[in-house]
Amino acid sequence: MSIISRFFGRKEPAAGQPNAEPAALVSNPDQKDGMSLQVAFAGPLPNQAEALTRALQAYHPSMADARAELDAGGDHWLGLAGWGEHVVRMVGFNAPLPEATVEVCVAPAHYPAEVKAEVRAHSSHVLLYYTGHDEDPLEQYVAVAAVAGALAEAGGVAVMNEHAHTSLPAGVFTRASLGDESLELLRSLPLTMLYCGFVKYDVEGTAGVWMRTYGADRFGLPDFAALAEGHHQGEFYSNIFNNIMAYLLQSGAEMDAGHTMQIGENAYLKLREPGEPEYFLQGPGRTLVAEIIAEDQINRPDGAQH
């Protein structure tokens, strides 16, 4: 069965074609909404399946059976990468990503301006989609990030998550950077680093800076937002939101408007729905606004905290 057929998850060979080998990579046709990342490259599109296979096999001790297949042609190619129950669909283009996509991922990202300039000047890219058999969103992201890390060996400049409005330098994901515990490190990566984004907004007429997460809906969680005093509180809110999402993900607990959570000796986080003037907090999934209150304000109705 051709790689094109397997790319689209066709399990049966076409008439007159031999059966596929048992170990052949095949996209799971039941995997309709797997996690996705994008890899940008400084130079031409890498197109060597053998080199990518070697990079995948060296990426982690559990990936010794990893392999990659490409159907290269002209300025683009289709491919599959996989090991165990994981399959990642790859689509490569010898052209940069659309400018709007780059900006939504690069502008809010937290790395030096000179690196952002290199990313904006990239020449080619590969789109990655999880099409394997693991249903856990985090494990899907880990698998896709591992493929991104292997691809990054061939001149990658950034790994992007368009849905989460974020990106990181590609070097963060390479085997040389992560070592033998690469998958474990990807699994323990703070959610707000790549799998979910953390974006700041200066809203005209508003005192302070709005800060919010993006992409938590892919984990079945709400995104979180807060009106901070200024940009200096970015790390504070990023850590709080990451900790809340990690807790919800690990425990299976739920948080909703009206719920509170203690974050200090006499400091609590109270959640509410965005108000009508806060339309910019809407989407792509549900967003809850977090407000810091004192213990004696917990049972006061919204709008009466002060």
C-alpha positions as CSV (number, residue, x, y, z in Angstrom):
1,M,0.0,0.0,0.0
2,S,1.4,3.4,-1.0
3,I,2.4,6.0,1.6
4,I,-0.3,8.3,0.2
5,S,-3.0,5.7,1.1
6,R,-1.5,5.1,4.5
7,F,-1.2,8.9,5.1
8,F,-4.9,9.2,4.8
9,G,-5.5,6.1,6.9
10,R,-6.6,3.6,4.3
11,K,-6.0,0.3,5.9
12,E,-6.8,-1.9,2.9
13,P,-4.6,-2.1,-0.2
14,A,-6.1,-1.0,-3.5
15,A,-7.1,-3.6,-6.0
16,G,-4.1,-5.3,-7.5
17,Q,-1.7,-4.0,-4.9
18,P,0.1,-6.3,-2.3
19,N,-0.8,-6.1,1.3
20,A,1.0,-3.6,3.4
21,E,3.8,-4.8,5.6
22,P,2.7,-5.4,9.2
23,A,5.1,-2.7,10.5
24,A,4.0,-0.1,7.9
25,L,3.0,3.3,9.3
26,V,-0.7,4.0,8.8
27,S,-2.7,7.0,10.1
28,N,-5.5,6.1,12.4
29,P,-8.7,6.9,10.4
30,D,-10.6,7.3,13.7
31,Q,-8.2,10.0,14.9
32,K,-10.0,13.1,13.7
33,D,-8.7,15.9,15.9
34,G,-5.2,15.1,17.0
35,M,-2.8,17.6,18.4
36,S,-0.8,19.7,15.9
37,L,2.4,21.7,15.9
38,Q,4.4,23.5,13.2
39,V,8.2,23.6,12.6
40,A,9.9,26.5,10.8
41,F,13.3,26.1,9.1
42,A,15.9,28.7,8.2
43,G,16.8,27.1,4.9
44,P,15.2,24.7,2.4
45,L,12.8,22.0,3.4
46,P,14.6,18.9,4.7
47,N,13.6,15.9,2.7
48,Q,15.7,12.9,3.8
49,A,13.6,10.2,5.4
50,E,16.7,8.3,6.4
51,A,18.2,11.2,8.3
52,L,14.8,11.8,10.0
53,T,14.6,8.1,10.9
54,R,18.0,8.2,12.5
55,A,17.2,11.4,14.5
56,L,13.9,9.8,15.7
57,Q,15.6,6.6,16.8
58,A,18.3,8.6,18.7
59,Y,15.7,10.9,20.3
60,H,14.8,8.6,23.3
61,P,15.7,5.0,24.3
62,S,12.0,4.0,23.8
63,M,12.0,5.1,20.2
64,A,14.5,2.6,18.8
65,D,11.9,1.3,16.4
66,A,10.9,4.8,15.2
67,R,10.8,5.4,11.5
68,A,9.9,8.0,8.9
69,E,8.6,7.9,5.4
70,L,8.4,10.8,2.9
71,D,6.8,11.1,-0.5
72,A,8.8,14.1,-1.7
73,G,7.9,16.0,-4.9
74,G,8.9,19.5,-5.9
75,D,8.3,22.2,-3.3
76,H,6.3,20.0,-0.9
77,W,6.1,16.5,0.5
78,L,3.8,14.3,2.6
79,G,5.2,11.9,5.2
80,L,4.6,9.8,8.2
81,A,6.7,9.3,11.4
82,G,5.9,6.8,14.2
83,W,6.9,4.3,16.8
84,G,4.8,2.1,19.1
85,E,1.2,3.3,19.0
86,H,2.2,6.8,17.8
87,V,1.8,8.1,14.2
88,V,2.4,11.7,13.2
89,R,1.3,13.0,9.8
90,M,3.8,15.5,8.3
91,V,3.2,18.0,5.5
92,G,6.3,19.9,4.3
93,F,6.4,23.1,2.2
94,N,9.4,24.9,0.7
95,A,7.8,28.2,1.6
96,P,7.3,30.2,4.8
97,L,4.2,29.9,6.9
98,P,1.5,32.6,6.4
99,E,2.6,35.9,8.0
100,A,-0.6,35.9,10.2
101,T,0.2,32.5,11.6
102,V,3.7,33.4,12.3
103,E,2.7,36.6,14.2
104,V,0.1,35.0,16.3
105,C,2.7,32.5,17.5
106,V,5.8,34.7,17.6
107,A,4.7,38.1,18.8
108,P,3.5,36.9,22.3
109,A,6.2,34.4,22.7
110,H,8.8,34.8,25.5
111,Y,12.2,34.6,23.9
112,P,14.7,37.2,22.6
113,A,13.8,39.6,19.8
114,E,16.8,38.6,17.6
115,V,15.5,35.0,17.7
116,K,12.0,36.2,16.7
117,A,13.6,38.0,13.8
118,E,15.2,34.7,12.6
119,V,11.9,32.9,12.9
120,R,10.0,35.6,11.0
121,A,12.7,35.2,8.2
122,H,12.2,31.4,7.9
123,S,12.2,29.8,4.5
124,S,10.2,26.5,4.8
125,H,8.0,24.7,7.3
126,V,6.5,21.3,8.2
127,L,3.0,20.9,9.6
128,L,2.6,18.0,12.1
129,Y,-0.6,16.3,13.1
130,Y,-1.1,13.4,15.6
131,T,-2.8,10.5,13.8
132,G,-1.9,7.7,16.2
133,H,-3.8,5.6,18.7
134,D,-3.2,7.4,22.0
135,E,-6.2,9.4,23.1
136,D,-4.5,11.3,25.9
137,P,-4.0,15.0,24.7
138,L,-0.7,15.3,26.6
139,E,0.8,12.1,25.2
140,Q,-0.3,13.3,21.7
141,Y,1.5,16.6,22.2
142,V,4.6,14.8,23.6
143,A,4.7,12.5,20.5
144,V,4.3,15.5,18.1
145,A,6.9,17.5,19.9
146,A,9.4,14.6,19.7
147,V,8.9,14.5,15.9
148,A,9.4,18.3,15.9
149,G,12.6,17.9,17.9
150,A,13.9,15.3,15.4
151,L,13.1,17.5,12.5
152,A,14.7,20.5,14.2
153,E,18.1,18.8,13.7
154,A,17.9,19.8,10.1
155,G,18.0,23.6,10.6
156,G,14.8,24.2,12.5
157,V,14.4,27.7,14.0
158,A,11.1,27.4,15.9
159,V,8.4,25.0,17.0
160,M,5.0,26.7,16.9
161,N,1.5,26.0,18.2
162,E,-0.9,28.1,16.2
163,H,-3.9,27.0,18.2
164,A,-2.2,28.0,21.5
165,H,-0.7,31.3,20.1
166,T,2.8,30.4,21.1
167,S,6.2,29.2,20.0
168,L,9.7,28.3,21.2
169,P,13.1,28.2,19.6
170,A,13.5,24.8,17.9
171,G,16.8,24.1,19.7
172,V,14.8,23.6,22.9
173,F,13.5,20.3,21.5
174,T,16.6,18.7,20.1
175,R,18.1,15.5,21.4
176,A,21.3,17.5,22.3
177,S,19.2,19.8,24.4
178,L,17.0,17.3,26.2
179,G,19.2,14.2,26.5
180,D,18.1,10.7,27.3
181,E,15.1,11.8,29.2
182,S,13.7,13.8,26.3
183,L,10.1,12.4,26.4
184,E,10.0,12.7,30.2
185,L,11.0,16.4,29.9
186,L,8.4,17.0,27.2
187,R,5.8,15.3,29.3
188,S,6.7,17.6,32.3
189,L,7.0,20.8,30.3
190,P,4.9,23.6,31.9
191,L,1.6,23.7,29.9
192,T,2.0,27.4,29.3
193,M,5.3,27.0,27.5
194,L,4.0,25.3,24.4
195,Y,0.9,23.1,24.7
196,C,-1.0,26.1,25.9
197,G,-0.1,29.7,25.3
198,F,0.2,32.7,27.6
199,V,-0.6,36.0,25.9
200,K,-0.6,39.6,27.2
201,Y,-3.0,42.4,26.0
202,D,-2.7,46.1,26.4
203,V,-6.4,47.1,26.0
204,E,-7.1,50.8,25.2
205,G,-8.8,52.5,28.0
206,T,-7.9,49.8,30.5
207,A,-5.6,50.4,33.5
208,G,-3.3,47.3,33.7
209,V,-2.5,44.5,31.3
210,W,-4.8,41.6,30.4
211,M,-3.1,38.2,30.5
212,R,-4.7,34.9,29.4
213,T,-4.0,31.4,28.3
214,Y,-4.8,29.9,24.9
215,G,-5.4,26.3,23.9
216,A,-6.6,24.7,27.2
217,D,-9.7,23.6,25.3
218,R,-7.6,20.9,23.6
219,F,-7.2,19.3,27.1
220,G,-10.9,19.7,27.9
221,L,-10.1,22.6,30.2
222,P,-11.2,26.3,30.3
223,D,-8.6,29.0,29.5
224,F,-7.9,31.5,32.3
225,A,-7.5,35.3,32.2
226,A,-6.7,38.0,34.6
227,L,-6.3,41.8,34.6
228,A,-2.8,42.3,36.0
229,E,-1.3,45.5,37.4
230,G,1.4,45.5,34.7
231,H,3.7,43.4,32.5
232,H,5.9,42.7,35.6
233,Q,3.2,40.2,36.8
234,G,3.5,38.0,33.8
235,E,5.5,35.3,35.5
236,F,3.2,35.4,38.5
237,Y,0.0,34.8,36.5
238,S,1.7,32.3,34.1
239,N,2.7,30.2,37.0
240,I,-0.7,30.4,38.7
241,F,-2.5,29.4,35.5
242,N,-0.1,26.6,34.7
243,N,-0.5,25.2,38.2
244,I,-4.3,25.4,38.0
245,M,-4.4,23.6,34.7
246,A,-1.9,21.0,35.7
247,Y,-4.0,20.3,38.9
248,L,-7.2,20.0,36.8
249,L,-5.5,17.8,34.3
250,Q,-4.0,15.4,36.8
251,S,-6.9,15.3,39.3
252,G,-9.9,15.3,36.9
253,A,-11.4,18.1,39.1
254,E,-13.4,20.9,37.5
255,M,-13.5,24.6,38.1
256,D,-16.3,27.0,37.2
257,A,-17.4,30.6,37.6
258,G,-17.9,31.3,41.3
259,H,-15.3,28.8,42.4
260,T,-12.3,30.0,44.6
261,M,-8.8,28.7,45.2
262,Q,-6.4,29.7,47.9
263,I,-3.1,31.0,46.5
264,G,-1.5,32.6,49.6
265,E,-1.9,33.0,53.3
266,N,-4.8,35.5,52.8
267,A,-5.1,35.5,49.0
268,Y,-7.6,33.6,47.0
269,L,-8.4,33.4,43.3
270,K,-12.1,33.8,42.4
271,L,-13.4,32.8,39.0
272,R,-16.1,34.5,36.9
273,E,-17.3,34.6,33.3
274,P,-15.9,37.4,31.1
275,G,-18.1,40.5,31.1
276,E,-19.6,42.0,28.0
277,P,-16.9,44.6,27.6
278,E,-14.3,41.8,27.8
279,Y,-15.3,40.3,24.4
280,F,-11.6,40.0,23.5
281,L,-11.3,37.1,26.0
282,Q,-13.8,35.0,24.1
283,G,-12.7,31.9,22.2
284,P,-11.5,29.5,21.0
285,G,-13.0,27.6,24.0
286,R,-14.4,28.8,27.3
287,T,-12.4,31.4,29.3
288,L,-12.7,32.1,33.0
289,V,-11.5,35.4,34.5
290,A,-9.5,35.1,37.7
291,E,-9.6,37.9,40.3
292,I,-7.4,37.9,43.5
293,I,-9.5,38.5,46.6
294,A,-9.0,38.3,50.4
295,E,-10.6,35.6,52.5
296,D,-13.4,37.9,53.8
297,Q,-14.4,38.6,50.2
298,I,-15.1,35.0,49.2
299,N,-18.8,35.0,49.7
300,R,-19.5,38.5,48.4
301,P,-21.3,38.7,45.0
302,D,-19.3,39.6,41.9
303,G,-18.7,43.3,41.7
304,A,-18.8,43.8,45.5
305,Q,-15.3,42.7,46.3
306,H,-14.1,46.1,47.2
